[in-house]
């Protein structure tokens, strides 16, 4: 029994190769830190490299072999497979006036300040469609990073449509709240793709799937 246990431990920690991951900002910041922590705990000798890049650039990083696996909101990666469903919801700081409004009206959304991602962000067309559903025209502050938008919402600059997953910790701590204006949440799929089938890639995909089972 002891010998078999030693063999299993040796196999589980034997991966010593390099794994290069390219991921979009939301995935890189909100999902992969936990996944890589799990991966490092299991394979401490594996060298991990994470590059954060726009979804539109991840395919090229894979083609040029600057990354072994990519994670993106776009379904254009080699052997692309969905790994998670995400929602984009309307968030405000818990201290924002709309967070405590007892009789919300769509007019509230017209009369408050918004923060939007730039047009390169794959979520922007989805957000623009949602604003059309609200019937709201905005003069927003534009920011290029989802994390910057979230921090601006936390500071009280305005409201924003953000990934539920990227705000999970702030929701749990009671720092952010979801504003309910009877508009259906925006659903989107997150994808992983690779041109490689190494043991390191397979180990990463296994941990990614395990992580997703915890949160879905």
C-alpha positions as CSV (number, residue, x, y, z in Angstrom):
1,X,0.0,0.0,0.0
2,X,2.8,2.4,0.9
3,X,4.7,1.6,-2.3
4,X,1.7,2.3,-4.5
5,X,1.0,5.6,-2.7
6,X,4.6,6.6,-3.4
7,X,4.2,5.8,-7.0
8,X,1.0,7.8,-7.3
9,X,2.6,10.8,-5.6
10,X,5.6,10.6,-7.9
11,X,3.3,10.5,-11.0
12,X,1.2,13.4,-9.8
13,X,4.2,15.7,-9.2
14,X,6.4,14.5,-12.2
15,X,5.2,17.2,-14.7
16,X,8.2,19.6,-15.1
17,X,7.5,21.1,-18.5
18,X,6.4,24.7,-19.3
19,X,2.8,25.6,-19.8
20,X,2.1,28.9,-21.6
21,X,-1.4,30.2,-21.3
22,X,-3.0,33.1,-23.2
23,X,-6.3,34.4,-21.8
24,X,-8.6,37.3,-22.2
25,X,-8.6,39.8,-19.3
26,X,-11.8,38.6,-17.6
27,X,-10.6,34.9,-17.7
28,X,-7.1,35.8,-16.8
29,X,-8.1,38.0,-13.8
30,X,-11.2,36.2,-12.5
31,X,-10.8,32.5,-13.2
32,X,-7.2,31.5,-13.9
33,X,-5.6,32.6,-10.6
34,X,-7.6,30.0,-8.7
35,X,-7.0,27.4,-11.4
36,X,-3.3,28.0,-11.5
37,X,-3.1,27.8,-7.7
38,X,-4.7,24.3,-7.8
39,X,-2.4,23.3,-10.7
40,X,0.7,24.5,-8.9
41,X,-0.3,22.7,-5.7
42,X,-0.6,19.4,-7.6
43,X,2.4,19.9,-9.9
44,X,4.9,22.2,-8.1
45,X,7.7,21.6,-10.7
46,X,5.5,22.7,-13.7
47,X,6.5,26.1,-14.9
48,X,3.5,28.3,-15.6
49,X,3.4,31.4,-17.8
50,X,0.2,33.4,-18.2
51,X,-0.2,36.1,-20.8
52,X,-3.2,38.4,-20.8
53,X,-4.3,39.5,-24.2
54,X,-7.5,40.7,-26.0
55,X,-9.6,37.8,-27.3
56,X,-9.0,38.9,-30.8
57,X,-5.2,38.3,-30.4
58,X,-5.3,34.9,-28.7
59,X,-5.6,32.9,-31.9
60,X,-2.5,34.5,-33.3
61,X,-0.6,33.7,-30.1
62,X,-1.5,30.0,-30.6
63,X,-0.7,30.1,-34.3
64,X,2.8,31.6,-33.6
65,X,3.3,29.0,-30.9
66,X,3.8,31.7,-28.2
67,X,1.1,30.0,-26.2
68,X,0.2,26.3,-25.7
69,X,-3.5,26.9,-24.8
70,X,-5.9,29.9,-25.1
71,X,-9.0,30.9,-23.2
72,X,-11.3,33.4,-24.8
73,X,-14.9,34.6,-25.2
74,X,-14.5,34.0,-28.9
75,X,-15.2,30.5,-30.4
76,X,-12.3,30.7,-32.9
77,X,-9.6,28.7,-31.2
78,X,-8.2,25.4,-32.5
79,X,-10.1,22.4,-31.1
80,X,-12.2,25.0,-29.2
81,X,-14.4,23.7,-26.4
82,X,-16.8,25.6,-24.1
83,X,-15.7,25.4,-20.5
84,X,-18.1,27.8,-18.7
85,X,-21.3,29.8,-19.1
86,X,-21.0,33.4,-17.8
87,X,-23.5,36.2,-17.3
88,X,-23.1,39.9,-17.8
89,X,-25.2,41.7,-15.2
90,X,-25.8,45.3,-14.2
91,X,-23.7,46.2,-11.1
92,X,-23.5,49.1,-8.8
93,X,-21.6,49.8,-5.6
94,X,-23.6,49.0,-2.5
95,X,-23.3,52.7,-1.7
96,X,-24.7,53.9,-5.0
97,X,-28.1,55.6,-4.8
98,X,-29.7,53.0,-7.1
99,X,-28.6,50.2,-4.8
100,X,-31.2,51.4,-2.3
101,X,-34.0,52.6,-4.6
102,X,-37.3,51.1,-3.5
103,X,-39.2,51.7,-6.8
104,X,-36.7,51.4,-9.6
105,X,-37.5,52.9,-13.0
106,X,-35.8,52.6,-16.3
107,X,-35.5,56.4,-16.2
108,X,-33.0,55.9,-13.4
109,X,-30.6,54.3,-15.9
110,X,-30.9,57.3,-18.2
111,X,-30.1,59.7,-15.4
112,X,-27.1,58.0,-13.9
113,X,-23.5,57.7,-15.1
114,X,-22.3,54.6,-16.9
115,X,-18.9,53.0,-17.4
116,X,-18.5,51.0,-20.6
117,X,-15.6,48.9,-22.1
118,X,-14.0,50.1,-25.3
119,X,-15.2,48.8,-28.6
120,X,-12.4,46.2,-28.8
121,X,-13.9,44.3,-25.9
122,X,-16.0,41.3,-27.0
123,X,-18.6,42.2,-24.4
124,X,-19.2,45.7,-25.9
125,X,-21.7,44.6,-28.7
126,X,-23.6,42.6,-26.1
127,X,-23.8,45.6,-23.8
128,X,-24.8,47.9,-26.6
129,X,-27.7,45.6,-27.5
130,X,-28.8,45.5,-23.8
131,X,-28.7,49.3,-23.6
132,X,-31.0,49.4,-26.7
133,X,-33.4,47.0,-24.8
134,X,-33.3,49.4,-21.9
135,X,-34.0,52.3,-24.3
136,X,-31.1,54.1,-22.6
137,X,-28.7,56.5,-24.3
138,X,-25.6,57.1,-22.3
139,X,-22.5,59.4,-22.3
140,X,-20.2,57.0,-20.5
141,X,-16.7,56.9,-19.2
142,X,-14.8,54.4,-21.4
143,X,-12.2,52.1,-19.9
144,X,-10.1,49.4,-21.6
145,X,-9.8,46.9,-18.7
146,X,-12.6,45.0,-17.0
147,X,-10.8,45.2,-13.7
148,X,-10.5,49.0,-14.1
149,X,-14.3,49.2,-14.7
150,X,-15.0,47.1,-11.6
151,X,-12.8,49.2,-9.5
152,X,-14.5,52.3,-10.8
153,X,-17.9,50.9,-9.9
154,X,-16.6,50.1,-6.4
155,X,-15.4,53.7,-6.1
156,X,-18.8,55.0,-7.0
157,X,-18.0,56.5,-10.4
158,X,-21.0,54.9,-12.0
159,X,-22.8,51.6,-12.9
160,X,-21.6,49.0,-15.4
161,X,-22.5,45.7,-17.0
162,X,-19.9,43.2,-15.8
163,X,-19.2,39.5,-15.7
164,X,-21.0,37.9,-12.7
165,X,-17.9,35.6,-12.3
166,X,-15.5,38.5,-12.2
167,X,-17.5,40.1,-9.4
168,X,-18.1,37.0,-7.3
169,X,-15.9,38.0,-4.4
170,X,-17.2,41.6,-4.3
171,X,-20.8,40.2,-4.3
172,X,-19.9,37.8,-1.5
173,X,-18.4,40.6,0.6
174,X,-21.4,42.8,0.0
175,X,-19.4,45.5,-1.8
176,X,-21.3,45.3,-5.1
177,X,-25.0,44.6,-5.8
178,X,-26.9,43.5,-8.9
179,X,-29.4,46.1,-10.1
180,X,-32.7,44.4,-11.2
181,X,-34.4,46.3,-14.0
182,X,-36.3,43.4,-15.4
183,X,-34.0,42.9,-18.4
184,X,-32.8,39.4,-19.0
185,X,-29.1,38.9,-18.1
186,X,-26.7,38.6,-21.0
187,X,-25.4,35.0,-21.4
188,X,-22.1,34.2,-23.0
189,X,-19.8,31.2,-23.3
190,X,-16.1,31.0,-22.4
191,X,-13.9,28.8,-24.6
192,X,-10.6,27.0,-24.3
193,X,-8.6,25.8,-27.3
194,X,-5.1,24.4,-28.1
195,X,-2.9,23.1,-30.8
196,X,-1.1,20.9,-28.3
197,X,-2.0,17.8,-26.4
198,X,0.9,17.6,-23.9
199,X,0.5,16.3,-20.4
200,X,0.8,19.9,-19.1
201,X,-2.1,21.0,-21.3
202,X,-4.2,18.0,-20.2
203,X,-3.4,18.8,-16.6
204,X,-4.5,22.4,-17.0
205,X,-7.8,21.4,-18.7
206,X,-8.5,18.9,-16.0
207,X,-8.0,21.6,-13.3
208,X,-10.1,24.1,-15.3
209,X,-13.0,21.7,-15.5
210,X,-12.7,20.9,-11.8
211,X,-12.8,24.6,-11.0
212,X,-15.8,25.2,-13.2
213,X,-17.8,22.4,-11.5
214,X,-17.3,24.3,-8.2
215,X,-18.8,27.5,-9.6
216,X,-21.5,26.4,-12.1
